[in-house]
Amino acid sequence: MNATPLTIILAVCAFLTEPTPPISEFAASQPTDFASSSNETSKSGLEAATSTDANPVAACWQIVAYDSDHDPLFIASAFAISDNLLATNAHVVEPAAEALRKGGVIHAVQNETGMERYISRMWLHPGYDEEPALGPDVGVIEVSEPLPSFLALASDATLHGLAVLDEVRLYGFPGDVARAIDFEQLLHGGLRPRATCLTGRITSLRPFNTSQDASPVNTLLIQHDIPVTHGMSGSPILNGSGEVIAVVSAETHDELGQNGFAVRIDVLRGLLGMVRGDVLPPVDMEYDLGPDPEPEPEPESEFQAFINETAEAVGGWPVAAIICIGIVSLTFLKLARMRAKLQRQSIERMDRFVEVMQTKIADIEREVNDLRQDDHHVRRELITQHAAGKQQHQEAPR
């Protein structure tokens, strides 16, 4: 009997939900300076990640993404590996960064407590090529505030000693559980997500390059029998000592069965080395405002409209230019004639004014002369009368 080929289905973090009421607004926090918190901070975080006092319950975080309208986009799983870093998948980091670039919001919610942390920066493995089942599908998220607990990463010796049938367990947030129980609470800000713990065994140890012979060094893809669903991407897989040995990345299933896949933790450790050494830049999370809008064209003037219509009517710009030059010349000629006419009218008005003034001055002069003559006659008459009166006075008898 021929087996049906397995279909690789990514255990992607996203699962879409029906439209739901928006939650209270969240604002992405400002990035913290991971580099300037210096190598000392980074090293302390990495050293702490290999400690043995980790609490898997407190170290599990649910990644929740919202679009710019605060509608849910997807959920995923992550786990703390230092005092400010979460580990997850590269195929979680990519859509999260895209959501932020489009004005969305990404934040992490701690298992059971509901404590929130906002995203500062994110990195994904440079070897990731959107084939989670066949490559280094790991990513790192830096958060805005310290994390209270983080998990221990298994040593290389432990990883090289892994074997088929080893018992393992997984802590994550299955999408079907979140959709049925948690998501409505999350939308109203009252969620305290509870991670699901599943157990199983390693069923195969595979290299990324299937043409290579498997060895303890290159078997970076761990196959297991733990059921994996949407929302569990980025979940940690732990060994019996509570150390993280792998990050859940994908699953396959058909009518014959289901298999899960996880990327071994030394791949994540390599990514951490690149982050710590400032070798790898973080992914772009800046809000993309889009291209600058083109300036609105200035409204066409009547003259420009006339020129354009003329050019279109006469069949080309050369003829239109000749016509326009002629129109401009005629306009200047008309303006010159109007100016000359105005000058003539001004001169004529001035001449009439001068003539009127001269006439008035002549009239005034005549009136003044008449007044002078009248005054002269009056004076002579008065003198004559005075002389006559004086003579009569002298001739009177005494």
C-alpha positions as a printed Julia matrix, in Angstrom:
398×3 Matrix{Float64}:
   0.0     0.0     0.0
   1.48    3.37   -1.06
   1.63    5.98    1.68
   0.23    9.4     0.92
   3.07   12.01    0.9
   3.23   14.12    4.02
   2.22   17.73    3.62
   4.47   20.16    5.47
   2.28   22.56    7.35
   4.01   25.36    9.23
   3.09   25.6    12.83
   2.74   29.3    12.3
   1.83   31.5    15.16
  -1.0    33.27   13.45
  -4.56   32.19   13.61
  -7.26   34.54   12.44
 -10.33   35.15   14.51
 -13.77   36.57   13.83
 -14.01   40.4    14.19
 -14.08   41.28   17.85
 -14.26   44.44   19.95
 -10.93   46.29   20.25
  -8.98   46.09   23.46
  -7.6    49.07   25.29
  -4.94   50.86   23.29
  -1.37   49.8    23.69
   1.64   51.9    22.66
   4.87   50.25   21.6
   7.61   51.22   24.02
  10.8    52.93   22.96
  13.68   50.57   22.16
  16.12   49.99   24.96
  19.79   50.18   24.17
  20.74   46.53   24.03
  24.25   47.3    22.84
  24.95   49.93   25.46
  23.56   47.78   28.21
  26.92   46.52   27.12
  28.47   43.16   26.77
  28.33   42.77   30.52
  24.53   42.78   30.52
  24.36   40.53   27.48
  26.8    38.05   28.93
  25.04   37.95   32.26
  21.8    37.16   30.44
  23.4    34.34   28.49
  25.05   32.92   31.56
  21.74   33.04   33.42
  20.13   31.14   30.55
  22.3    28.16   31.37
  21.42   28.14   35.1
  19.45   25.29   36.63
  16.91   27.24   38.73
  14.57   28.08   35.83
  10.78   27.96   36.22
   9.1    26.83   32.97
   5.69   28.07   34.11
   6.88   31.62   34.82
   9.25   31.7    31.84
   6.56   31.03   29.2
   5.07   34.05   27.39
   2.28   34.44   24.9
   2.98   36.78   21.95
  -0.12   38.72   20.91
  -0.33   40.87   17.76
  -2.92   43.52   16.88
  -3.34   45.56   13.73
  -3.63   49.35   13.62
  -7.37   49.07   14.42
  -6.54   46.97   17.51
  -8.13   43.87   16.03
  -6.25   40.61   16.79
  -3.87   39.29   14.13
  -2.26   36.22   15.7
  -0.86   34.66   18.84
   2.33   32.68   19.28
   4.51   31.25   22.03
   7.87   32.36   23.41
  10.06   31.7    26.43
  12.48   33.8    28.43
  16.18   33.06   27.98
  17.66   36.05   29.85
  16.51   39.02   31.9
  15.37   40.91   28.77
  15.22   38.4    25.9
  12.54   36.01   24.69
  13.16   33.19   22.23
  10.67   32.25   19.53
  10.59   31.43   15.81
  11.8    33.52   12.89
   8.38   32.99   11.32
   6.92   34.72   14.4
   9.34   37.65   14.27
   8.65   38.37   10.58
   4.87   38.95   10.77
   5.28   40.73   14.11
   7.7    43.22   12.54
   5.4    43.65    9.57
   2.47   44.38   11.89
   4.52   47.04   13.69
   5.54   48.63   10.39
   1.83   48.93    9.53
   0.99   50.63   12.82
   0.01   47.54   14.8
   0.95   46.59   18.36
   2.86   43.53   19.61
   3.22   42.62   23.26
   4.03   39.61   25.4
   1.82   38.3    28.2
   3.33   36.15   30.94
   1.9    32.74   31.59
  -0.64   32.7    34.48
   0.13   36.22   35.79
  -1.01   38.3    32.79
   2.05   40.55   33.21
   2.73   42.46   29.97
   5.96   43.39   28.24
   6.26   45.42   25.06
   8.66   44.77   22.21
  11.83   46.85   21.9
  13.77   45.04   19.18
  13.71   41.72   17.34
  16.18   39.56   15.44
  15.77   36.52   13.22
  18.4    34.01   12.17
  20.13   35.13    8.92
  19.87   31.57    7.58
  16.08   31.54    7.8
  14.49   31.18    4.35
  10.79   30.7     5.17
  11.21   26.92    5.26
  10.79   26.34    9.03
  10.97   22.56    8.81
  14.25   22.64    6.93
  16.21   25.56    8.39
  17.16   27.7    11.39
  13.69   28.99   12.19
  14.63   30.85   15.39
  14.23   34.45   16.5
  14.93   36.65   19.51
  12.74   39.36   21.0
  14.04   42.09   23.32
  11.44   43.43   25.74
  11.11   46.8    27.43
  11.38   45.7    31.09
  13.18   42.92   32.99
  11.78   39.41   32.89
  11.26   37.72   36.27
  12.32   34.2    35.26
  14.06   32.47   32.39
  14.82   28.96   31.27
  18.13   27.12   31.15
  19.51   26.17   27.75
  20.96   22.68   27.41
  24.7    22.45   26.9
  26.29   21.17   23.7
  27.22   17.96   25.48
  23.59   17.39   26.44
  22.4    18.16   22.89
  24.95   15.81   21.34
  23.75   13.08   23.69
  20.09   13.26   22.63
  18.64   10.0    21.34
  15.45    8.69   19.8
  12.8     7.76   22.4
  14.12   10.32   24.91
  11.19   11.73   26.86
  10.53   15.46   26.33
   7.83   17.96   27.27
   6.52   21.12   25.69
   5.04   24.32   27.17
   3.02   26.48   24.78
  -0.27   28.13   23.9
  -2.32   26.03   21.45
  -4.45   28.19   19.19
  -7.54   26.05   19.57
  -7.44   26.49   23.36
  -6.78   30.22   23.06
  -9.63   30.6    20.59
 -12.07   28.67   22.74
 -11.12   30.0    26.18
  -8.53   32.74   26.35
  -8.93   35.09   23.41
 -12.19   36.77   24.36
 -10.7    37.5    27.79
  -7.57   38.87   26.15
  -9.61   41.28   24.05
 -11.11   42.74   27.22
  -7.76   43.03   29.0
  -8.55   40.38   31.62
  -6.49   37.48   30.32
  -4.07   35.45   32.36
  -3.05   32.88   29.73
  -2.27   29.39   30.93
   0.27   27.4    28.98
  -0.49   23.82   28.01
   2.08   21.19   28.95
   2.33   18.21   26.61
   4.69   15.25   26.8
   6.11   12.9    24.23
   9.28   11.36   22.85
  11.9    12.18   20.29
  11.1    10.13   17.2
  13.99   11.15   14.93
  17.09   13.35   14.82
  17.67   14.93   11.41
  20.15   17.34    9.77
  18.77   20.36    7.94
  20.44   19.09    4.79
  18.75   15.75    4.17
  21.59   14.66    1.87
  24.06   14.68    4.77
  24.75   11.74    7.03
  23.31   12.34   10.49
  25.75   12.94   13.34
  25.42   14.3    16.9
  26.73   17.66   15.64
  24.51   18.26   12.61
  21.17   16.77   13.74
  19.71   20.23   14.34
  16.12   19.23   13.53
  14.39   17.25   16.26
  11.34   15.24   15.26
   8.88   14.35   18.04
   5.39   12.95   18.56
   3.92   15.82   20.59
   0.82   17.25   18.86
   1.55   20.77   17.6
  -1.13   23.28   16.6
  -1.27   26.91   15.54
  -0.2    29.2    18.36
   2.49   26.82   19.65
   5.2    28.16   17.34
   8.1    29.29   19.51
   7.32   26.93   22.39
  10.25   25.43   24.3
  10.85   21.69   24.34
  12.49   20.58   27.58
  14.35   17.46   28.6
  13.87   15.63   31.88
  16.2    18.08   33.66
  14.1    21.09   32.69
  16.64   22.38   30.15
  15.51   23.7    26.78
  16.72   21.45   23.99
  14.71   22.85   21.05
  12.21   25.45   19.78
   8.97   24.2    18.22
   8.87   25.22   14.56
   6.6    23.02   12.38
   4.44   19.98   12.01
   3.31   17.52    9.35
   0.05   15.66    9.28
  -2.14   13.64    6.98
  -4.5    10.71    7.32
  -1.55    8.51    8.33
  -0.47   10.54   11.32
   1.14   13.69   12.67
   4.72   14.64   13.47
   6.19   17.7    15.11
   9.54   19.38   14.42
  11.73   21.63   16.51
  15.02   23.44   15.94
  17.76   22.39   18.33
  18.73   25.03   20.85
  22.37   25.41   19.76
  21.02   27.14   16.62
  19.42   29.7    18.93
  22.66   29.98   20.88
  24.43   30.85   17.62
  21.87   33.61   16.97
  22.41   34.95   20.5
  26.14   35.13   19.81
  25.5    37.26   16.72
  23.15   39.53   18.67
  25.56   39.86   21.57
  28.47   40.67   19.25
  26.49   43.33   17.34
  27.07   41.28   14.2
  23.4    41.07   13.26
  21.15   44.16   12.96
  17.6    43.97   14.34
  14.69   43.68   11.95
  13.0    46.85   10.79
  10.06   47.69   13.04
   9.65   51.39   12.21
   6.13   52.47   11.35
   6.02   52.91    7.59
   4.21   56.12    6.69
   4.41   55.29    3.01
   5.84   57.49    0.28
   5.56   61.24    0.64
   2.41   62.44   -1.06
   2.99   64.22   -4.33
   2.3    67.95   -4.12
  -0.99   68.98   -5.63
  -0.53   70.72   -8.97
  -1.1    74.45   -8.93
  -4.36   75.49  -10.58
  -3.95   76.44  -14.24
  -4.23   80.16  -14.92
  -6.53   81.5   -17.6
  -3.54   82.44  -19.75
  -2.03   78.94  -19.43
  -5.39   77.42  -20.27
  -5.66   79.69  -23.29
  -2.19   78.69  -24.51
  -2.9    74.99  -24.04
  -6.24   75.23  -25.84
  -4.64   77.23  -28.65
  -1.84   74.69  -29.08
  -4.36   71.88  -29.19
  -6.56   73.75  -31.67
  -3.82   74.73  -34.15
  -2.05   71.41  -33.98
   1.21   72.2   -32.24
   3.25   74.47  -30.06
   5.22   76.32  -32.82
   2.05   77.75  -34.37
   0.63   78.39  -30.92
   3.8    80.25  -29.97
   3.56   82.51  -33.05
  -0.08   83.23  -32.29
   0.71   83.97  -28.66
   3.59   86.29  -29.65
   1.23   88.13  -32.0
  -1.4    88.42  -29.3
   1.16   89.7   -26.8
   2.49   92.25  -29.37
  -1.03   93.49  -30.13
  -1.71   93.71  -26.42
   1.4    95.84  -25.86
   0.48   98.05  -28.85
  -3.0    98.53  -27.48
  -1.59   99.38  -24.09
   0.77  101.93  -25.69
  -2.12  103.56  -27.53
  -4.19  103.67  -24.38
  -1.27  105.27  -22.59
  -0.84  107.91  -25.3
  -4.58  108.61  -25.24
  -4.51  108.99  -21.49
  -1.56  111.33  -21.75
  -3.39  113.47  -24.35
  -6.5   113.54  -22.22
  -4.45  114.56  -19.22
  -2.76  117.37  -21.17
  -6.11  118.59  -22.52
  -7.62  118.58  -19.06
  -4.61  120.46  -17.74
  -4.86  123.04  -20.58
  -8.54  123.58  -19.87
  -7.78  123.99  -16.21
  -5.08  126.57  -16.93
  -7.41  128.45  -19.29
 -10.16  128.55  -16.7
  -7.76  129.73  -14.06
  -6.41  132.46  -16.35
  -9.96  133.64  -17.05
 -10.75  133.74  -13.35
  -7.54  135.64  -12.63
  -8.42  138.19  -15.37
 -11.89  138.64  -13.9
 -10.43  139.16  -10.47
  -7.96  141.72  -11.82
 -10.8   143.66  -13.51
 -12.81  143.67  -10.33
  -9.8   144.91   -8.4
  -9.25  147.73  -10.91
 -12.92  148.72  -10.72
 -12.68  148.83   -6.94
  -9.58  150.98   -7.13
 -11.29  153.46   -9.53
 -14.35  153.64   -7.3
 -12.12  154.34   -4.34
 -10.31  157.09   -6.25
 -13.62  158.83   -7.16
 -14.81  158.63   -3.59
 -11.59  160.18   -2.33
 -11.78  163.07   -4.83
 -15.4   163.74   -3.91
 -14.55  163.8    -0.23
 -11.65  166.19   -0.8
 -13.83  168.5    -2.88
 -16.53  168.52   -0.24
 -14.0   169.24    2.47
 -12.49  172.15    0.55
 -15.9   173.66   -0.14
 -16.87  173.46    3.49
 -13.68  175.11    4.56
 -14.18  178.07    2.14
 -17.7   178.66    3.32
 -16.47  178.79    6.85
 -13.92  181.47    5.97
 -16.38  183.69    4.11
 -18.97  183.79    6.83
 -19.3   187.29    8.59
 -17.81  187.62   11.92
